[in-house]
Amino acid sequence: MIGGGDMRTTWDRIVHAVSFEVSGLLILTLLGSWGLGYPMAEIGTVALVGTTLAMVWVYIYNLAFDRVLVRLTGALRKPLWLRVVHAMLFEAGLLIILLPFIAWHLDIGFIEAFWLDLSMAAFYLLYAFAFNWAYDLLFPPGPVEKRG
């Protein structure tokens, strides 16, 4: 417990991560196959590996982000500008993690893999913003007390 109040439970974080990744995986596989011209099996594999790594990363990243946020502000409230920063930092970290796999699996150079990774990051940047905002509205975190 941080600051004597409630934060999201481990179970809530798992539900958040799984629902985020499953919906994103379906949307990305369809868009990647249709819009980028990659075979569905190939882009689906990239999306599935990306989803698996992202599920681990989202748990670690959001837990660390929330702890820092509570330590600095005493609350979990994220105004619009902070939601933008939150999503951008998450995607930057994931981009770095996924780049080598994309290049290897699709047998493409790092520049092409970078642009594909960046395209997927752009998709997830918008998707993460919308999904997390909706999740917080539908399932608000508990109150947090600032340490005194």
FENJOQUI-V37684 format. One record per residue. N is the residue number from 0. RES is the residue in three letters. SS is DSSP state (hx for helix, st for strand, lp for the rest). Layout:
n=N res=RES ss=SS
n=N res=RES ss=SS
This chain:
n=0 res=MET ss=lp
n=1 res=ILE ss=lp
n=2 res=GLY ss=lp
n=3 res=GLY ss=lp
n=4 res=GLY ss=lp
n=5 res=ASP ss=lp
n=6 res=MET ss=lp
n=7 res=ARG ss=lp
n=8 res=THR ss=lp
n=9 res=THR ss=hx
n=10 res=TRP ss=hx
n=11 res=ASP ss=hx
n=12 res=ARG ss=hx
n=13 res=ILE ss=hx
n=14 res=VAL ss=hx
n=15 res=HIS ss=hx
n=16 res=ALA ss=hx
n=17 res=VAL ss=hx
n=18 res=SER ss=hx
n=19 res=PHE ss=hx
n=20 res=GLU ss=hx
n=21 res=VAL ss=hx
n=22 res=SER ss=hx
n=23 res=GLY ss=hx
n=24 res=LEU ss=hx
n=25 res=LEU ss=hx
n=26 res=ILE ss=hx
n=27 res=LEU ss=hx
n=28 res=THR ss=hx
n=29 res=LEU ss=hx
n=30 res=LEU ss=hx
n=31 res=GLY ss=hx
n=32 res=SER ss=hx
n=33 res=TRP ss=hx
n=34 res=GLY ss=hx
n=35 res=LEU ss=hx
n=36 res=GLY ss=lp
n=37 res=TYR ss=lp
n=38 res=PRO ss=lp
n=39 res=MET ss=hx
n=40 res=ALA ss=hx
n=41 res=GLU ss=hx
n=42 res=ILE ss=hx
n=43 res=GLY ss=hx
n=44 res=THR ss=hx
n=45 res=VAL ss=hx
n=46 res=ALA ss=hx
n=47 res=LEU ss=hx
n=48 res=VAL ss=hx
n=49 res=GLY ss=hx
n=50 res=THR ss=hx
n=51 res=THR ss=hx
n=52 res=LEU ss=hx
n=53 res=ALA ss=hx
n=54 res=MET ss=hx
n=55 res=VAL ss=hx
n=56 res=TRP ss=hx
n=57 res=VAL ss=hx
n=58 res=TYR ss=hx
n=59 res=ILE ss=hx
n=60 res=TYR ss=hx
n=61 res=ASN ss=hx
n=62 res=LEU ss=hx
n=63 res=ALA ss=hx
n=64 res=PHE ss=hx
n=65 res=ASP ss=hx
n=66 res=ARG ss=hx
n=67 res=VAL ss=hx
n=68 res=LEU ss=hx
n=69 res=VAL ss=hx
n=70 res=ARG ss=hx
n=71 res=LEU ss=hx
n=72 res=THR ss=hx
n=73 res=GLY ss=lp
n=74 res=ALA ss=lp
n=75 res=LEU ss=lp
n=76 res=ARG ss=lp
n=77 res=LYS ss=lp
n=78 res=PRO ss=lp
n=79 res=LEU ss=hx
n=80 res=TRP ss=hx
n=81 res=LEU ss=hx
n=82 res=ARG ss=hx
n=83 res=VAL ss=hx
n=84 res=VAL ss=hx
n=85 res=HIS ss=hx
n=86 res=ALA ss=hx
n=87 res=MET ss=hx
n=88 res=LEU ss=hx
n=89 res=PHE ss=hx
n=90 res=GLU ss=hx
n=91 res=ALA ss=hx
n=92 res=GLY ss=hx
n=93 res=LEU ss=hx
n=94 res=LEU ss=hx
n=95 res=ILE ss=hx
n=96 res=ILE ss=hx
n=97 res=LEU ss=hx
n=98 res=LEU ss=hx
n=99 res=PRO ss=hx
n=100 res=PHE ss=hx
n=101 res=ILE ss=hx
n=102 res=ALA ss=hx
n=103 res=TRP ss=hx
n=104 res=HIS ss=hx
n=105 res=LEU ss=lp
n=106 res=ASP ss=lp
n=107 res=ILE ss=lp
n=108 res=GLY ss=lp
n=109 res=PHE ss=hx
n=110 res=ILE ss=hx
n=111 res=GLU ss=hx
n=112 res=ALA ss=hx
n=113 res=PHE ss=hx
n=114 res=TRP ss=hx
n=115 res=LEU ss=hx
n=116 res=ASP ss=hx
n=117 res=LEU ss=hx
n=118 res=SER ss=hx
n=119 res=MET ss=hx
n=120 res=ALA ss=hx
n=121 res=ALA ss=hx
n=122 res=PHE ss=hx
n=123 res=TYR ss=hx
n=124 res=LEU ss=hx
n=125 res=LEU ss=hx
n=126 res=TYR ss=hx
n=127 res=ALA ss=hx
n=128 res=PHE ss=hx
n=129 res=ALA ss=hx
n=130 res=PHE ss=hx
n=131 res=ASN ss=hx
n=132 res=TRP ss=hx
n=133 res=ALA ss=hx
n=134 res=TYR ss=hx
n=135 res=ASP ss=hx
n=136 res=LEU ss=hx
n=137 res=LEU ss=hx
n=138 res=PHE ss=lp
n=139 res=PRO ss=lp
n=140 res=PRO ss=lp
n=141 res=GLY ss=lp
n=142 res=PRO ss=lp
n=143 res=VAL ss=lp
n=144 res=GLU ss=lp
n=145 res=LYS ss=lp
n=146 res=ARG ss=lp
n=147 res=GLY ss=lp
